[in-house]
Amino acid sequence: MEKEILISLRGVSKAFDGETILDNISLDIHDKEFVTLLGPSGCGKTTTLRIIGGFETADSGEVFFDGKEISHVPPYRRLVNTVFQKYALFPHLNVYENVAFGLRLKKTPEEEIRVKVQEMLTMVNLKGFERRRVTTLSGGQQQRVAIARALVNHPRVLLLDEPLGALDLKLRKDMQSELKKIQRATGITFIYVTHDQEEALSMSDVVVVMSGGHIQQIGSPVDIYNEPINAFVADFIGESNIVDGFMPADKKVRFSGHTFECMDGGFEKNEPVDVVIRPEDVDVVPADKGMLTGVVSSVTFKGDYYEIIVDVDGFKWMLETSDYAAPDTTIGLYIEPEAIHVMKKSEFSGQFGDYSSFSDELEHLSDLEEEEEE
Amino acid sequence: MKKHSLRKTDPPPASRSAQRNIFQQLAAVPHAFWTVLFIAAPMLFVLYFAFTDGNGNFSFSNITDLGQYTNVFILSIAFALIATAICLIIGYPLAYFMSRQSQRAQKILMVLIMLPMWCNLLIRTYALMALLDNGGLLNSLLKNLGLEPLPIVGSYFGVILGMVYDFLPYMVLPIFTAMTKLDYRYIEASHDLGCNGLQTMTRVVMPLTLSGVVSGVTMVFVPSISTFYISQKLGAGKIDLVGDTIERLFQNVSTYNVGAAMSLVMMILILISLTIMNKFSDEEGGMVP
C-alpha cells in the first residue's frame, strides 16, 4: 500500500555554535504513518523534529509539507502540533482551558469548543478533570492533557518529543499502546522521537535510526531488526554479536575459524564483512556437535531465558537460551543459515558487538546517563 | 531487642521536634525585638496621637479634620497611579526585551538598571532637579538654541517624572525576574497551538508574569503615594502631596495629632491597595510555579 508523501526533508543541515547536529539529512514521511526517529542522545533526532515543527530553521536544505516548501513558515501557521518533552502545559490555565487553547485562537464557537474538548478528554480518559489545575495532575495525566491539547486541533501531523520519558515503566507501556491506538483511530501522522529502541520497535510503522547527525537506516521495525545495515544499527537495536569475517563465495561466510552457510551474497570474493548473529538465534548444543565451541564465562537467569556469555577463542558472545549451561563448562554453538546476517564494513565496524566488557550493571548505568543528558 | 536499643539512644521524635521548635523560636528573637521596638511601638504612638487631642483626651476630631485635605489625598493617589502606570508601560516591555538577550547582555543591562539604585534617592532627585531646573542643563541648552525654557520643575509633570525616574527600577526588576523564570517551552507551545507573537504575549507571557507585575506595581505605588521629597524638590514647593502635608503637620507640636491621623489614613489606604493587588494576582492565578 503506497501512501502519499506528506513531509519531505531535502539535504537538511543544522549546526549549533559551529557543532554540526544534522549533516545533509533527507527523509520522506508518508501520510498516516507512525514514524519514529530513534537514536542515542545528540544524534540529531530532536533537532529534526524541531525543524519539522518550525522551532528551528535549517542552515541549508528544504522542508516540504504536502508538496509545498515550508522552511520559513512560522510554527503557528503549520498544520502540525507538538507534544513537548515534559508537556509544557500552561500552568495558569486549568485542564479544560489548556485543551481549548488552540480552538479559542481559531475563534471556534463556545459550544463547539465544549463538545470537542469533552470528546478529547474522553478519548484520553480524563473525563471529569476539566476544572483541575494542571499542576495538581500526575505525570501520566499531564501527558494525556498534552496529547489532547495537541490533537483537538486536528493537525495533519503530531510531533512527539520523548513524551513518555518522564513516566515509570508500567505507565510507559500502557501509554505506548494507547498512543498507537489513538494514532490508528485518528489517522494522523505521528512523528515520534525516542532513544528507547523497544518503544520504537513496538509502536512504529517506520523506524528512522539516527547517529551523529546522519540517518543510518530507514525501515519497518522487522527490517531494522533482522537486516541492520551496519554495526551501529545492529548494536543499537537489540543485542547483537558482531564478528569480523569474510565472504569466500556467495552464501558462504567464514568467521571464528569456521565456514558457515548463509543467505547473503553479492560481495566481492574474500571481501571482509561484519557478521551479525542475534543472541536468541544461537542454539546451545553439546561441545562435539557445535560449529563453534566456547567456555561459558557467566550465566544470568532472566526469567524466561538464560543470558549466557561464552568465550569463543577470546571473543565473547552473548546467547539467550532456555537451556542452562554451567559456568566454566565447554559448550557447542549451532547457528542456522537464516540466523546469520552479513553486513558491509562501515565506520562503525569493530566498535560494537563484543561482550568482553559486558555487564548488566554497566548497561543500566549508561541508560541512566543517557536519560539525564536528554 | 534492636528496637529496644534504638529507643534508648535516639530521643523520641516528639522531644526532638520540640527542641527544634525552641531553636527556631530563639532564632526569631532578634527580629521580634526589632519589630516591637521600631515598628509596633511607633505604630501604637501613631494610633494614640491620632485618636487624642492636644491634652491627651480621646477624640475623633483629628480624623474629621482631615476633610480639608481631601484634595491632597486625591492628588497623591492620582500622581501615584499615573507614575505607576507609566513605570509599567515603560518597564514591562523593557523587562521583556532584557529577558530575551544573551546571558552576558542580561547581566550588563541588570547593572545599568541597578546602577541608579546604588545612589541615594535624595541625591538622585537633586541631580534630576539640576538637569531640569530653570538654570539647569536642559533649559540652558534650550536658551542657547533660542528656544523657550520648559518649566518642568514646579509642574505636575515634573513631579511625576521624578517618581518615574526614581522608582522605575523597582518595576523592572521583579518583572524581569518573572520573565527569566518563564520557561521558553510555554512560548514554543503557544506558537505550536497557533499563537502569533502578539497572542503569545497576551495569552501566555502576560498571565505567567503577572506575579512580577503585582510586585512591581506594589513597589512603585507605595513609595509614590507616600513620597514627600520628590514633590518638594521637583514641585518647587508648589505641589502638596500627602507626604508633604504629614511632614509639615509633624513639624509643629500643635498639629501633631492631625499628622498622626493623616498617617493612619494613608497606611489604611496602602493596606487596602495591597489587598486589592494580592486578590488580583490570586484570581488570575498568575503565580509562577
Interface residues (C-beta under 8 A of the other chain):
Chain A: G53 G54 F55 P74 P75 Y76 V80 N81 T82 F84 K86 A88 L89 F90 P91 H92 F101 G102 L105 K106 R133 T135 R149 A150 N153
Chain B: D183 R185 Y186 E188 A189 S190 H191 D192 L193 G194 C195 N196 Q199 R203 V204 P207 L208 L210 E284 G285 G286 V288 P289
